[in-house]
Amino acid sequence: MSLCRLHNERLQDALKKRDLWRLVKPERAKELAKRWLSGDMRNEGDFDPYVVCWLEIHAHAVELLRDFGPKSRACALCEVERQTRPGIASQWVDRFADLVWALAVKMGLAKPPRSGRSFISEAHLH
């Protein structure tokens, strides 16, 4: 399972826009993925927004798409667009970044924007 360079960069940009990139720990990605999947996060230091987004994107792609499984080497977001409609990958990136941002706020790891407005769009709330 992987993301192509374009979608990887879009996910990184989305996390940077939400000031979450500072929480990313590439050197611990495998360990933190296992902790997230097992529900064994010890504390907020075990939270990696990139890992969580990546895992959730792949889990949803496996659930939604035919011929796409956990061992697929194709980019999950490219496959989502190929099998559904163009532009949906950007929506997925924003939606998962928004949800991870909201989780980080709840955990005390991120703050809402100064304007008081959420990154989460009205469309995601319906």
N, C-alpha and C positions, 0 to 999 in steps of 0.2 A: 504494500500500500504506500502510495506516495502522492505528492502534489507536484504538478509541473512547475517550472520556474515562474511562469506568469501568475498562477494562482497562489503559489507560495509567497511571492512578493506582495500580492494583493492582501493576503491574510496578515502578513507582517505590517503592511501599511495601516490596515484597519486597527490592529492592536496598538500601533504607535499613536494613531489619532486619538485613541481612548486612554493614552498614557499607561498602557499595560505592558509594553515591551520591556520595561525595567524589571518586570517580574519573571521574565523568561529565563530559564536555566538549561541551556542546551546540553551541558555536561551531565545533567541528571535526567534527561528526557525519558529514557527507558524506565528508570526507577520510578519516576513520578507518574508515568503512564500506568505502570502496574498498580501503584497506590490508588490512582483515580479509579481504575477499573474494578479494583477489589473493595473500594470504599474504605481504604486503610490510610487516609491522610492523617498524619500525626498532628499537624498544626498548619497555620497559614503558609509556612515556609515550604510546604509540599505542594502548593498551588502554582501551576505553570499555565498561564492563559493560552499559550500556543499549543501545548500538548492537549489541553482540554478541547480547544476548537478542532484540532486535527482529528482527535478521536471521535468527537461528535459528528463531524462532517462525514467521516468514513462510516460510522455506524448508520447514519441516516441514508447514505448512498447504498449500502448493502441492503437495507430494508426496502428502499424504494425501487431499485433497479433490477432488471432481469440480467442475468449473465455478468453480475459483478459481485464478487465474493471477497471475504476477508483477505484472501491470498492474491487478489488481483494486483498487477503491477501498474495498471493504468491510473492516471490522475482521476480521483473521485469526482472532482468538479468538472473536468472535461467530459467525463462519462455522463454526469447529470445533464449537462447541456446537450450532449449528443442524443440522449434518449428522451429528453423532455422538450425544452425550448431554449433558444439563445437568450442570454442575459440572466438566467436563473442563478448561475454560479456567483455573480456579484451579489445577488440578494442573499444567497446562503452565507457568503463571507460576512456581510453586514449583520445578518440575523444572529449568527453564532458569536461574532465579536460583541454584539450588543448584549447577548445573554451572559457571556463570560464577564463582561464589564459589570453587569448588574450583580452577578455573583461576587465579584471582587469588591464592589461597594458594600454589599451585605456582610462580607468578611472583614471589612475595615481596611482593605488593601487599596482601594481607589476612592476618589471623591467625585461627586457629580460635577458637571461643568459649572463654572462660575455663574453662568446665566441662569442656573437653576433648571434648565431644560435637560431632559434626558436625551441620550443618543438614540434610545429606542423610539422608533417612529410610530405614529399612530397606526400604521398598517399592521405592525407586528402585534398590536394589542387586541385586534379583532379576530 
